Amino acid sequence: MTDDWLTVQEGSAPLIIGLPHTGTEIPDAILDRMISPWLARKDADWWVDRLYDFAVDMGASVVRTAISRSVIDVNRDPSGVSLYPGMTTTGLCPTETFDGEPLYRPGQGPDEAEIAERRATWFDPYHAALQAQIDRLRVQGPVVLYDAHSIRSVVPRLFDGELPQFNIGDNDGATCAPDLTRAVEAACAASGDSRVVNGRFKGGWTTRHYGRPETGVHAIQMELADRGYILDPAGPVTPDNWPSAYEPERAGPMRGHLRRVLTACIAFAQTAP
């Protein structure tokens, strides 16, 4: 199923992949109020949909929104409650970039009524699509919801130093069975790259909302440092050096690592009680 902004690819394996942040589409009525189209798209999870495009051939179901996270972030708590209290993060309808740059011209940000409208237009349908896939596959047995993300390796306003390559989140063990987290971590370890479980990123609203291991729905988030598949500038990013182009040869090894990760997710779901 494909809408003009929402794509759902249905598979038969017990694995659903959410792609909440790969979109770059911004309606003109919103973009016209923003300071810069580049700033508005700066924090996208660049090329993650291409990075995981092999997953459909593995039987995974994929739910993707083409709408930019700067319009509405479908991986944030719709009530506005912070997922990381006391830490810097962006909201449901962000008004600044990860680096703290304002997105809107003065006085042009969305008010409560507009935020509610954006939620009804894009947030709710995206999550209805995820829930429909969970319900469809859950009839056959346990299911894994894998929320796929990436971010620049160095974002000082959000975290110190360089982010590990693989950042696995299960909200401190609440959103999936420990065996799934261990299997995903083992697949990441096989790459030889750095990894962490429940470090700076413990899982966003999607993982926390749907992950109910006691009901057979196991949710886990993967936040990749994007140096693993594209050129990640060492210093501040500018319109001249960001986003980096997607290069299949550079991304090839990471795709192999992620294939092992998704294979481990499917194997877990097929054998889970």
Rosetta blueprint (number, residue, H / E / L):
1 M L
2 T E
3 D L
4 D L
5 W L
6 L E
7 T E
8 V E
9 Q E
10 E L
11 G L
12 S L
13 A L
14 P L
15 L E
16 I E
17 I E
18 G E
19 L E
20 P L
21 H L
22 T L
23 G L
24 T L
25 E E
26 I L
27 P L
28 D H
29 A H
30 I H
31 L H
32 D L
33 R L
34 M E
35 I L
36 S L
37 P H
38 W H
39 L H
40 A H
41 R H
42 K L
43 D L
44 A L
45 D L
46 W L
47 W L
48 V H
49 D H
50 R H
51 L H
52 Y L
53 D H
54 F H
55 A H
56 V H
57 D H
58 M H
59 G L
60 A L
61 S E
62 V E
63 V E
64 R E
65 T E
66 A L
67 I E
68 S L
69 R L
70 S L
71 V L
72 I L
73 D L
74 V L
75 N L
76 R L
77 D L
78 P L
79 S L
80 G L
81 V L
82 S L
83 L L
84 Y L
85 P L
86 G L
87 M L
88 T L
89 T L
90 T L
91 G L
92 L L
93 C L
94 P L
95 T L
96 E E
97 T L
98 F L
99 D L
100 G L
101 E L
102 P E
103 L L
104 Y E
105 R L
106 P L
107 G L
108 Q L
109 G L
110 P L
111 D L
112 E H
113 A H
114 E H
115 I H
116 A H
117 E H
118 R H
119 R H
120 A H
121 T H
122 W H
123 F H
124 D H
125 P H
126 Y H
127 H H
128 A H
129 A H
130 L H
131 Q H
132 A H
133 Q H
134 I H
135 D H
136 R H
137 L H
138 R H
139 V L
140 Q L
141 G L
142 P L
143 V E
144 V E
145 L E
146 Y E
147 D E
148 A E
149 H E
150 S E
151 I E
152 R L
153 S L
154 V L
155 V L
156 P L
157 R L
158 L L
159 F L
160 D L
161 G L
162 E L
163 L L
164 P L
165 Q L
166 F E
167 N E
168 I E
169 G E
170 D L
171 N L
172 D L
173 G L
174 A L
175 T L
176 C L
177 A L
178 P H
179 D H
180 L H
181 T H
182 R H
183 A H
184 V H
185 E H
186 A H
187 A H
188 C H
189 A H
190 A L
191 S L
192 G L
193 D L
194 S L
195 R E
196 V E
197 V E
198 N L
199 G L
200 R L
201 F L
202 K L
203 G L
204 G L
205 W H
206 T H
207 T H
208 R H
209 H H
210 Y H
211 G L
212 R E
213 P H
214 E H
215 T H
216 G L
217 V E
218 H E
219 A E
220 I E
221 Q E
222 M E
223 E E
224 L E
225 A E
226 D H
227 R H
228 G H
229 Y L
230 I L
231 L L
232 D L
233 P L
234 A L
235 G L
236 P L
237 V L
238 T L
239 P L
240 D L
241 N L
242 W L
243 P L
244 S L
245 A L
246 Y L
247 E L
248 P H
249 E H
250 R H
251 A H
252 G H
253 P H
254 M H
255 R H
256 G H
257 H H
258 L H
259 R H
260 R H
261 V H
262 L H
263 T H
264 A H
265 C H
266 I H
267 A H
268 F H
269 A H
270 Q H
271 T H
272 A L
273 P L
